[in-house]
Amino acid sequence: MTQCPVCGMMVDENTAPRLVYKGKKYYFMNPIHKEMFEKDPEKFLGQKKEMSGHG
C-alpha cells in the first residue's frame, strides 16, 4: 500500500492507476486524480512537503 499524492488515501500498487514522474512511481486513488497530478505535479508534491514539515 502507498499513499495517493492527490488525496492522501492509501491505495494498492497492484490495482491503482500509476505514473512515473522524475524517475519515481506515483499511484493514485482513481484516474481523475492521476489526471489532476499530470496537469500540475509540483502542486501536489509541494503540498506533501509542506505537510511533512509540520510536526
RONUKE-69280 format. One record per atom (N, C-alpha, C): atom name; x, y, z negated. Coordinates in pm, 1 decimal. Layout:
+------+----------+----------+----------+
| atom |       xx |       yy |       zz |
+------+----------+----------+----------+
|   CA |        X |        Y |        Z |
...
+------+----------+----------+----------+
//
This chain:
+------+----------+----------+----------+
| atom |       xx |       yy |       zz |
+------+----------+----------+----------+
|    N |     84.9 |   -119.4 |      0.0 |
|   CA |      0.0 |      0.0 |      0.0 |
|    C |     89.1 |    125.1 |      0.0 |
|    N |     40.0 |    224.8 |     67.6 |
|   CA |    109.7 |    352.7 |     74.3 |
|    C |      6.7 |    464.9 |     77.4 |
|    N |     52.7 |    585.9 |     62.0 |
|   CA |    -38.3 |    699.2 |     48.6 |
|    C |    -57.1 |    772.0 |    181.4 |
|    N |   -182.6 |    802.1 |    214.2 |
|   CA |   -214.1 |    884.1 |    331.5 |
|    C |   -166.5 |   1026.7 |    302.9 |
|    N |    -83.0 |   1085.2 |    391.2 |
|   CA |    -33.0 |   1220.2 |    364.6 |
|    C |   -140.1 |   1329.1 |    376.2 |
|    N |   -254.0 |   1295.7 |    436.2 |
|   CA |   -360.8 |   1394.7 |    453.9 |
|    C |   -450.0 |   1402.1 |    330.6 |
|    N |   -495.1 |   1285.8 |    281.3 |
|   CA |   -591.6 |   1287.4 |    170.8 |
|    C |   -536.4 |   1233.5 |     39.1 |
|    N |   -422.7 |   1164.4 |     44.9 |
|   CA |   -363.2 |   1112.2 |    -77.4 |
|    C |   -416.1 |    977.0 |   -120.2 |
|    N |   -510.7 |    921.5 |    -46.6 |
|   CA |   -566.5 |    790.7 |    -81.2 |
|    C |   -467.4 |    680.8 |    -43.7 |
|    N |   -474.3 |    569.5 |   -115.3 |
|   CA |   -388.7 |    456.3 |    -85.3 |
|    C |   -446.7 |    380.8 |     34.7 |
|    N |   -359.0 |    343.2 |    128.3 |
|   CA |   -401.1 |    271.8 |    248.2 |
|    C |   -312.2 |    149.5 |    269.3 |
|    N |   -364.4 |     50.5 |    339.9 |
|   CA |   -293.7 |    -73.7 |    369.6 |
|    C |   -212.6 |    -55.6 |    497.5 |
|    N |    -81.7 |    -72.7 |    488.4 |
|   CA |      5.5 |    -54.4 |    604.8 |
|    C |    -29.8 |   -148.9 |    720.1 |
|    N |    -89.8 |   -263.5 |    688.8 |
|   CA |   -121.4 |   -362.6 |    791.7 |
|    C |   -240.4 |   -323.2 |    878.1 |
|    N |   -328.7 |   -240.0 |    826.3 |
|   CA |   -451.6 |   -206.9 |    899.0 |
|    C |   -467.7 |    -58.0 |    928.1 |
|    N |   -393.1 |     25.0 |    861.0 |
|   CA |   -409.4 |    170.4 |    874.8 |
|    C |   -351.5 |    222.1 |   1006.0 |
|    N |   -413.1 |    326.9 |   1063.3 |
|   CA |   -350.5 |    394.5 |   1177.2 |
|    C |   -213.9 |    446.4 |   1133.7 |
|    N |   -115.7 |    441.8 |   1223.4 |
|   CA |     19.9 |    483.6 |   1185.9 |
|    C |     82.0 |    572.3 |   1291.3 |
|    N |    185.3 |    643.1 |   1247.9 |
|   CA |    256.0 |    736.6 |   1334.4 |
|    C |    398.6 |    748.8 |   1282.3 |
|    N |    494.8 |    759.5 |   1373.4 |
|   CA |    632.9 |    785.4 |   1333.5 |
|    C |    661.0 |    932.4 |   1358.8 |
|    N |    706.0 |   1000.9 |   1254.2 |
|   CA |    738.5 |   1143.0 |   1263.8 |
|    C |    875.5 |   1164.1 |   1201.7 |
|    N |    966.7 |   1219.0 |   1279.3 |
|   CA |   1104.5 |   1242.8 |   1234.5 |
|    C |   1166.5 |   1115.3 |   1177.0 |
|    N |   1139.3 |   1002.7 |   1243.3 |
|   CA |   1200.8 |    876.3 |   1204.8 |
|    C |   1135.7 |    805.0 |   1087.8 |
|    N |   1029.4 |    859.0 |   1032.9 |
|   CA |    961.2 |    797.0 |    919.8 |
|    C |    819.4 |    758.4 |    959.6 |
|    N |    775.5 |    639.3 |    914.2 |
|   CA |    639.0 |    595.1 |    943.0 |
|    C |    543.0 |    653.2 |    840.6 |
|    N |    431.7 |    703.0 |    890.8 |
|   CA |    323.8 |    752.5 |    805.3 |
|    C |    198.8 |    672.5 |    837.9 |
|    N |    120.3 |    642.9 |    735.7 |
|   CA |     -2.1 |    564.8 |    750.2 |
|    C |   -119.7 |    650.1 |    704.0 |
|    N |   -234.1 |    630.9 |    771.0 |
|   CA |   -347.8 |    721.0 |    749.2 |
|    C |   -474.3 |    645.7 |    712.0 |
|    N |   -560.9 |    715.9 |    638.4 |
|   CA |   -688.5 |    660.3 |    595.2 |
|    C |   -775.9 |    625.1 |    716.0 |
|    N |   -769.9 |    709.9 |    820.6 |
|   CA |   -852.7 |    687.7 |    939.2 |
|    C |   -791.8 |    762.4 |   1057.9 |
|    N |   -842.1 |    735.8 |   1179.5 |
|   CA |   -785.7 |    803.4 |   1297.7 |
|    C |   -798.4 |    955.3 |   1294.1 |
|    N |   -900.6 |   1007.1 |   1228.8 |
|   CA |   -917.6 |   1152.3 |   1219.0 |
|    C |   -801.7 |   1213.6 |   1140.1 |
|    N |   -763.1 |   1150.3 |   1030.6 |
|   CA |   -651.4 |   1201.0 |    950.8 |
|    C |   -521.6 |   1193.6 |   1031.3 |
|    N |   -505.5 |   1089.0 |   1111.2 |
|   CA |   -386.8 |   1078.9 |   1197.3 |
|    C |   -382.9 |   1195.8 |   1294.9 |
|    N |   -497.0 |   1227.7 |   1355.7 |
|   CA |   -504.1 |   1340.5 |   1450.0 |
|    C |   -472.5 |   1472.5 |   1380.2 |
|    N |   -526.7 |   1490.4 |   1259.6 |
|   CA |   -500.5 |   1613.2 |   1183.6 |
|    C |   -350.0 |   1627.3 |   1156.7 |
|    N |   -286.6 |   1518.4 |   1118.6 |
|   CA |   -143.4 |   1519.3 |   1090.5 |
|    C |    -64.8 |   1549.8 |   1217.2 |
|    N |   -102.3 |   1488.8 |   1328.7 |
|   CA |    -31.6 |   1511.1 |   1455.0 |
|    C |    -35.1 |   1657.3 |   1497.4 |
|    N |   -145.6 |   1726.3 |   1470.0 |
|   CA |   -159.7 |   1866.7 |   1508.9 |
|    C |    -68.3 |   1958.2 |   1428.1 |
|    N |    -45.6 |   1926.4 |   1300.2 |
|   CA |     35.6 |   2013.1 |   1214.3 |
|    C |     99.4 |   1931.9 |   1101.6 |
|    N |    196.9 |   1846.4 |   1135.3 |
|   CA |    254.9 |   1758.8 |   1032.6 |
|    C |    318.3 |   1833.3 |    916.5 |
|    N |    382.2 |   1944.8 |    943.3 |
|   CA |    450.6 |   2017.0 |    835.5 |
|    C |    352.3 |   2072.2 |    731.9 |
|    N |    230.9 |   2099.2 |    774.2 |
|   CA |    128.2 |   2145.6 |    680.7 |
|    C |    106.4 |   2040.7 |    571.3 |
|    N |     96.3 |   1915.3 |    611.9 |
|   CA |     69.1 |   1807.9 |    515.5 |
|    C |    194.8 |   1767.2 |    439.3 |
|    N |    308.5 |   1769.8 |    504.3 |
|   CA |    433.0 |   1736.2 |    435.8 |
|    C |    469.6 |   1845.3 |    337.6 |
|    N |    440.5 |   1970.4 |    369.7 |
|   CA |    466.1 |   2081.3 |    278.9 |
|    C |    382.3 |   2072.6 |    153.0 |
|    N |    255.9 |   2032.6 |    167.3 |
|   CA |    167.9 |   2016.5 |     51.1 |
|    C |    223.4 |   1910.5 |    -42.6 |
|    N |    271.3 |   1801.0 |     15.2 |
|   CA |    324.1 |   1691.3 |    -65.8 |
|    C |    443.7 |   1738.0 |   -147.4 |
|    N |    531.8 |   1815.4 |    -84.8 |
|   CA |    649.4 |   1865.1 |   -154.1 |
|    C |    610.5 |   1958.5 |   -267.7 |
|    N |    512.7 |   2045.6 |   -243.3 |
|   CA |    468.1 |   2137.8 |   -347.2 |
|    C |    409.9 |   2063.6 |   -465.9 |
|    N |    328.1 |   1962.0 |   -438.9 |
|   CA |    264.7 |   1885.7 |   -547.6 |
|    C |    368.9 |   1812.6 |   -630.8 |
|    N |    470.5 |   1752.9 |   -564.3 |
|   CA |    570.4 |   1677.7 |   -637.9 |
|    C |    660.2 |   1769.4 |   -722.6 |
|    N |    664.4 |   1898.7 |   -687.9 |
|   CA |    745.5 |   1993.2 |   -762.0 |
|    C |    683.4 |   2035.1 |   -893.6 |
|    N |    554.7 |   2009.6 |   -911.5 |
|   CA |    486.6 |   2048.1 |  -1035.6 |
|    C |    489.2 |   1930.3 |  -1132.7 |
|    N |    520.4 |   1954.6 |  -1256.9 |
|   CA |    519.0 |   1841.6 |  -1346.9 |
|    C |    554.8 |   1884.6 |  -1480.7 |
+------+----------+----------+----------+
//
